[in-house]
Amino acid sequence: MGLRLAIRRPSLLRTLSLLDTSADGEPPQAARRYRLMALAARIVGRAAGGRIMPILFGRTFLEDPRRAEERRQWRERLRRLDRRATVRATHGVLDRAPVLADLGKIATPTLIVVGDETWPPSVPGRADGGRHPGIAPGGDPWRRPLVPVEQPGAVTAALETVLGT
């Protein structure tokens, strides 16, 4: 939402923070997988927790024995998600129009935070179609880790720097 707002109504923003988001559409393979998961959630009535955890969280978080309780809490949260809301949110992401070609219109000072285990790189591509420097291709084509959950201290520090708090 913020990305699109910065393109269409920049006067409404003072700064922009992009946390594991994308200006591009979902890769076709990932979109098919997400649509199947949304269908399963609609039919079964809940998200497939075991299958969604590796999409939402990076390998480091998933394998860290010190974070086992956090993972248990997230599985429980995912299990309790409202079926209709889950399906709508999934389709909201899948059906959004890419804005990659419009990135050059963003004049708002922008913080970009992306996990090193995220694929495809969720940092928006540059207006010339390339990727931001330092973002190398590779990894699981369906992984979209929740960096604010996995690295809350680093994300908070970055936001405080940008927001001057």
N, C-alpha and C positions, 0 to 999 in steps of 0.2 A: 504494500500500500504506500509506504513512504517513498519508495523508488518512483512509483507512478505519480505521486503527488509532486515530487521534486521536478518531474518533467513537465507536468501540466499546470501546476499552480505554485511555482517556486516562491512567490511572495508570501505564502503561508508558512514557510519554514525558515528557521534561523540556522539550524544545522540538520544533518541527516546521518543516522547511524544504520548501517546495513549489516545485520548479523546473520550469516549463513543464508543468504537469499540469492536470487538469480534474476537476471534481466532476460534470460533466455527461456524458451519453453522446456518442458521436461523431455529428456531423451526418449525416443519411441519405446525402447525396451522397458525403461522404468515406468513410463506411462501405462503400458499394458499391465505390468505387475501391480501398480497402484490401483488401477481400475478393478482388477480381480480382487484385490484386498478390500476395496470399498464394497464390492458386490457381496463378498463373504460377510462383511460387517453388517450389511443390510439384511442379509438372510439369517445369519446366525445370531445377530444382535449385539455383537461386540467385535472389537478389533482383535486380530490374531496376535496376541501379545508376544508369543515366541518368535513370530515372523517379523513383527514390526520393530522389536528392540534393536536388531542389527541395522535397520534402516535409520532409526532415530539417533543411535549412539555409536560412537567410534569404538574401535577394537580396544583401545587403551582403557576406556571407561568400562567396557563390558568384561574385561579380563582382570581388572584390579581387585584383588581380594578385599582390600580395605573399603571398597565401595559397594559391597554385596548388599547392605541394607538399603542404600539408595536405589539400587537396581530393583530390589523387592518392592519398594515403595512405588517406583515408576510402573512396574508390571501391574500393581494393584490399581493405580490411577488409570492406566490404559484399559484395564478390565472394566472399570466403571464408566468409561466414556459413553455418552449418549449415542445411540446407533445413528439416528438421523443427523445429528451434528457431525459425527465422524464422516459420514458419507458426503455431506455438503462441503465440509472443509476440504476433503480430498479432491472433490470435483472443482472446488474453487481454485485450488493450486493447478490442477491438470488443465483446466479450461481457460486459464488466464492467457492473454495475448502477450507474446514476447515484446520487450521494449528495447532490445539490444541496439537497434538502429537509432534510437532517440537518446542514448546516453550522453552524447555531445551537448545536449540541451541543459544538462544539470550544471548549475553554477553554485549551488549550495555547498558549503564546506561539508565534506562527507568522510565519516569514519567507516572503514570496511574491515569487518572481522570475519575470518573464515578459519575453520579447523584444518589442521594439516592432514586429517584423515577423511576429508570431505571429497566426494567425487560425484558428479563432475564439479570442478572448482565452482563454488557458489558465488565467488566474487564476480560481479558483473564484468562482462568483456568490455574492452575499450570500444570507443565509437568507431575505430577503424577495423573492427572485427577481430582484433587480436585479444589475447588475454593479458591481464595485468602482470607485470614482471614478478618473477618469483613463484608463480603458481604453475607447478609442473603437472602434466597429465599423468594419470595412473590411478589405480585403486578400483574399488567396487563401484560399478556404474549406478548403484541404487542407494549409496550411503549419503545421508544428509544429516550428519551429527548435530546435536543441540549444544553448540559450544557454550552458550550461557549456563547450561546445566553442568557440563563437563569441566569447564574452566571458569567458574564464576569470579574468582579473584582477578584473573587476567582481563576478563571482559569488563568488570567493574572499574578496574584501573584505567583501561582504555577510554571508557565512557567519561570518567571523571576528568581525564586530561582534556578531552574534547569539550566537555561542558563547563570546565573551569570550576568544578566543585571541590 
